[in-house]
Amino acid sequence: MTNIKTFFEQSEGKWFTQRTRYDLAQKKVENGKAELTVELLNQDDNTVVDLCRQASARINGNPVQQEENRNLAGAKISWDNQSVGEKGASLIVLIPDDEQLQKGQLIQKLVNRDQSPIVGNFVMGEDEALTLSTFNNTNGLIKERLWFAHPNLRLRTVWEENETGEQGWVMFYSEIRRLNA
């Protein structure tokens, strides 16, 4: 069974991604393409340490101790959508709650933005899919589910639910690994 560290290792690299976004309330569809780069970060990387320090007050009220949790999984995820001139990056750290590295807490933050980190949780399912759960600014639940159909093909769905469980929007991504020629 895949654990979170293995899943992150499989995700490392450059990807071509295609996205379809459905706005269910306004009945609109948007499509997009981008280049995605996933770079793994060591648990003692300054950006990981700083992100854990920023979020420590929001994780069970206890500081995150990198020395005590050798199983932290961290990554910098960068995207470049040249068709609309959009570039960006986010940092994500996953902190397993169990020794099997199957569930735990996540910390996420956009790079170069003055915002507090987002804290949520993750679960690695028996089907080897990773599910991330966070809340947005309007208290809507954001769920993201990622899985591999093939070592070089990753699929992803993202959706928002309001307090009553209604979905506001959904997105589907197909991501193809860029291989060196």
HUGI-V210460 format. One record per residue. RES is the residue in three letters. PHI is phi in degrees with one decimal (999 if undefined). BURIAL is + if it has 16 or more other C-alpha atoms within 10 Angstrom, else -. D_LAST is the distance of its C-alpha to the last C-alpha in whole Angstrom. Layout:
res=RES phi=PHI burial=BURIAL d_last=D_LAST
res=RES phi=PHI burial=BURIAL d_last=D_LAST
This chain:
res=MET phi=999 burial=- d_last=31
res=THR phi=-71.4 burial=+ d_last=28
res=ASN phi=-110.2 burial=+ d_last=30
res=ILE phi=-64.7 burial=+ d_last=29
res=LYS phi=-65.4 burial=+ d_last=27
res=THR phi=-64.0 burial=- d_last=25
res=PHE phi=-61.4 burial=+ d_last=24
res=PHE phi=-62.8 burial=+ d_last=23
res=GLU phi=-61.3 burial=- d_last=21
res=GLN phi=-66.9 burial=- d_last=19
res=SER phi=-84.1 burial=+ d_last=19
res=GLU phi=-61.8 burial=+ d_last=17
res=GLY phi=129.6 burial=- d_last=14
res=LYS phi=-105.3 burial=+ d_last=13
res=TRP phi=-133.6 burial=+ d_last=14
res=PHE phi=-97.6 burial=+ d_last=15
res=THR phi=-122.7 burial=+ d_last=19
res=GLN phi=-118.8 burial=+ d_last=21
res=ARG phi=-128.3 burial=+ d_last=25
res=THR phi=-123.7 burial=- d_last=28
res=ARG phi=-117.1 burial=+ d_last=32
res=TYR phi=-110.7 burial=+ d_last=35
res=ASP phi=-92.0 burial=- d_last=38
res=LEU phi=-70.2 burial=- d_last=41
res=ALA phi=-69.8 burial=- d_last=44
res=GLN phi=-95.8 burial=- d_last=43
res=LYS phi=52.2 burial=- d_last=41
res=LYS phi=-117.3 burial=- d_last=38
res=VAL phi=-124.7 burial=- d_last=35
res=GLU phi=-126.7 burial=- d_last=32
res=ASN phi=-123.1 burial=- d_last=28
res=GLY phi=-156.7 burial=- d_last=25
res=LYS phi=-133.6 burial=+ d_last=21
res=ALA phi=-159.3 burial=+ d_last=20
res=GLU phi=-97.9 burial=+ d_last=17
res=LEU phi=-123.9 burial=+ d_last=18
res=THR phi=-125.1 burial=+ d_last=17
res=VAL phi=-111.1 burial=+ d_last=19
res=GLU phi=-116.3 burial=+ d_last=20
res=LEU phi=-73.8 burial=+ d_last=22
res=LEU phi=-120.5 burial=+ d_last=25
res=ASN phi=-71.0 burial=- d_last=28
res=GLN phi=-64.7 burial=+ d_last=31
res=ASP phi=-96.0 burial=- d_last=33
res=ASP phi=-61.4 burial=- d_last=31
res=ASN phi=-56.8 burial=- d_last=33
res=THR phi=-68.5 burial=+ d_last=32
res=VAL phi=-68.3 burial=+ d_last=32
res=VAL phi=-59.4 burial=+ d_last=36
res=ASP phi=-65.8 burial=- d_last=37
res=LEU phi=-63.3 burial=+ d_last=36
res=CYS phi=-63.5 burial=+ d_last=38
res=ARG phi=-65.8 burial=- d_last=40
res=GLN phi=-62.3 burial=- d_last=41
res=ALA phi=-94.0 burial=+ d_last=41
res=SER phi=-58.6 burial=+ d_last=43
res=ALA phi=-69.3 burial=- d_last=46
res=ARG phi=-98.7 burial=+ d_last=45
res=ILE phi=-109.0 burial=- d_last=43
res=ASN phi=54.9 burial=- d_last=47
res=GLY phi=70.4 burial=- d_last=48
res=ASN phi=-115.0 burial=- d_last=47
res=PRO phi=-64.1 burial=- d_last=45
res=VAL phi=-82.3 burial=+ d_last=41
res=GLN phi=-103.2 burial=- d_last=41
res=GLN phi=-61.5 burial=+ d_last=38
res=GLU phi=-65.3 burial=- d_last=39
res=GLU phi=-84.4 burial=- d_last=41
res=ASN phi=-121.5 burial=- d_last=38
res=ARG phi=-73.2 burial=- d_last=35
res=ASN phi=-102.2 burial=+ d_last=33
res=LEU phi=-58.4 burial=+ d_last=32
res=ALA phi=-118.0 burial=+ d_last=29
res=GLY phi=-128.0 burial=+ d_last=28
res=ALA phi=-152.3 burial=+ d_last=25
res=LYS phi=-108.3 burial=+ d_last=24
res=ILE phi=-115.1 burial=+ d_last=23
res=SER phi=-112.3 burial=+ d_last=22
res=TRP phi=-134.9 burial=+ d_last=21
res=ASP phi=-141.5 burial=+ d_last=21
res=ASN phi=-108.9 burial=- d_last=22
res=GLN phi=-65.7 burial=- d_last=22
res=SER phi=-66.0 burial=- d_last=24
res=VAL phi=-117.7 burial=- d_last=27
res=GLY phi=67.5 burial=- d_last=27
res=GLU phi=-108.8 burial=- d_last=27
res=LYS phi=-129.6 burial=- d_last=25
res=GLY phi=-176.3 burial=- d_last=26
res=ALA phi=-156.2 burial=+ d_last=26
res=SER phi=-135.2 burial=+ d_last=28
res=LEU phi=-109.5 burial=+ d_last=29
res=ILE phi=-137.9 burial=+ d_last=29
res=VAL phi=-128.5 burial=+ d_last=31
res=LEU phi=-111.4 burial=+ d_last=32
res=ILE phi=-118.0 burial=+ d_last=35
res=PRO phi=-63.7 burial=+ d_last=36
res=ASP phi=-91.5 burial=- d_last=40
res=ASP phi=-128.1 burial=- d_last=40
res=GLU phi=-72.0 burial=- d_last=38
res=GLN phi=-80.3 burial=- d_last=36
res=LEU phi=60.7 burial=+ d_last=34
res=GLN phi=-103.3 burial=+ d_last=35
res=LYS phi=-152.7 burial=+ d_last=37
res=GLY phi=165.0 burial=+ d_last=38
res=GLN phi=-108.9 burial=+ d_last=37
res=LEU phi=-124.7 burial=+ d_last=35
res=ILE phi=-127.2 burial=+ d_last=35
res=GLN phi=-140.0 burial=+ d_last=33
res=LYS phi=-154.0 burial=+ d_last=33
res=LEU phi=-72.2 burial=+ d_last=32
res=VAL phi=-74.5 burial=- d_last=31
res=ASN phi=61.4 burial=- d_last=33
res=ARG phi=-125.5 burial=- d_last=36
res=ASP phi=-85.6 burial=- d_last=39
res=GLN phi=-146.5 burial=- d_last=39
res=SER phi=-74.7 burial=- d_last=40
res=PRO phi=-63.1 burial=+ d_last=38
res=ILE phi=-90.3 burial=+ d_last=38
res=VAL phi=-115.4 burial=+ d_last=39
res=GLY phi=-153.1 burial=+ d_last=38
res=ASN phi=-141.3 burial=+ d_last=37
res=PHE phi=-135.7 burial=+ d_last=35
res=VAL phi=-141.7 burial=+ d_last=35
res=MET phi=-93.2 burial=+ d_last=32
res=GLY phi=-79.2 burial=+ d_last=34
res=GLU phi=-63.0 burial=- d_last=34
res=ASP phi=-84.6 burial=- d_last=32
res=GLU phi=66.7 burial=+ d_last=29
res=ALA phi=-97.7 burial=+ d_last=29
res=LEU phi=-97.1 burial=+ d_last=30
res=THR phi=-115.8 burial=+ d_last=32
res=LEU phi=-108.7 burial=+ d_last=33
res=SER phi=-130.7 burial=+ d_last=37
res=THR phi=-142.0 burial=+ d_last=38
res=PHE phi=-115.3 burial=+ d_last=41
res=ASN phi=-91.5 burial=- d_last=40
res=ASN phi=-63.8 burial=- d_last=43
res=THR phi=-98.1 burial=- d_last=45
res=ASN phi=68.2 burial=- d_last=45
res=GLY phi=-83.5 burial=+ d_last=43
res=LEU phi=-82.9 burial=+ d_last=41
res=ILE phi=-107.9 burial=+ d_last=37
res=LYS phi=-118.4 burial=+ d_last=35
res=GLU phi=-130.0 burial=+ d_last=31
res=ARG phi=-123.8 burial=+ d_last=30
res=LEU phi=-124.8 burial=+ d_last=26
res=TRP phi=-155.9 burial=+ d_last=25
res=PHE phi=-102.3 burial=+ d_last=22
res=ALA phi=-84.9 burial=- d_last=22
res=HIS phi=-161.3 burial=- d_last=19
res=PRO phi=-55.1 burial=- d_last=17
res=ASN phi=-109.9 burial=- d_last=14
res=LEU phi=-135.2 burial=+ d_last=17
res=ARG phi=-112.1 burial=+ d_last=20
res=LEU phi=-115.8 burial=+ d_last=23
res=ARG phi=-150.2 burial=+ d_last=26
res=THR phi=-123.2 burial=+ d_last=29
res=VAL phi=-136.8 burial=+ d_last=32
res=TRP phi=-148.6 burial=+ d_last=35
res=GLU phi=-115.9 burial=+ d_last=38
res=GLU phi=-123.4 burial=+ d_last=42
res=ASN phi=-85.7 burial=- d_last=45
res=GLU phi=-61.0 burial=- d_last=48
res=THR phi=-91.3 burial=- d_last=49
res=GLY phi=90.8 burial=- d_last=46
res=GLU phi=-74.9 burial=- d_last=45
res=GLN phi=-88.7 burial=+ d_last=42
res=GLY phi=-91.6 burial=- d_last=41
res=TRP phi=-153.7 burial=+ d_last=37
res=VAL phi=-138.5 burial=+ d_last=34
res=MET phi=-134.0 burial=+ d_last=31
res=PHE phi=-127.5 burial=+ d_last=28
res=TYR phi=-122.9 burial=+ d_last=24
res=SER phi=-118.5 burial=+ d_last=21
res=GLU phi=-127.1 burial=+ d_last=18
res=ILE phi=-110.7 burial=+ d_last=15
res=ARG phi=-65.0 burial=+ d_last=12
res=ARG phi=-82.9 burial=- d_last=9
res=LEU phi=-101.7 burial=- d_last=6
res=ASN phi=-72.6 burial=- d_last=4
res=ALA phi=-82.0 burial=- d_last=0
